[in-house]
């Protein structure tokens, strides 16, 4: 089963200067297609750290979306990190070059200025098309400046308005055959008056009896409605969770646990 991963690059996320919008959106986009996110990692604007994270991504075999750091300013290191992780040179992708020039032409026309592709700042913009050798383009419907893919790792801008439609395009083209293969459901119940240590043997028993189902425990000490309680539940493939949840509730009943409402997600 294909695992999906997400890498989010940027000092501004780690410092709190900007709030990450990628993680919840990618979870939403995957979920709408019956898919699920397996992992996520955050990394700052450090070329060595980015290279190390990307080495792991390429070695994993997972389908990975990497958001951020593919611009052409001194704090953008993702393109270089990808090339270093792969041991490949950076090359100006001919289609990326054409799209960047097209964008320059569009901006000049919008601003009523002459189109000057040889102007130093415009020549610098071509660096945004420098990708590891053999990369494929990921189209950008917002401003035409493409992202790129190398094997199963896909590199996208940090701007959500650009990155999210590009991820949707990848999901609906490259990964369309996987839609619906990872549909998940989650069932849980509010348990009051019990301790996690008391419930752990039951949790282990449920996981042993229902392969592929995960049991989770979310304790709370100050919930406004239920006060001190544990949300105890199961998650996994829809066809498995119903039976596992029934067994979980039966086990809780045998332990004499006080149960509140059921929750479905």
Helices and strands as residue ranges (DSSP letters): E 4-9, H 11-14, H 22-31, E 37-43, H 47-60, E 63-67, H 78-86, E 90-92, H 94-111, H 120-125, G 126-129, E 130-132, E 136-138, E 147-150, E 153-156, H 160-173, G 176-178, E 184-192, H 196-209, E 214-223, E 227-237, H 238-254, E 258-264
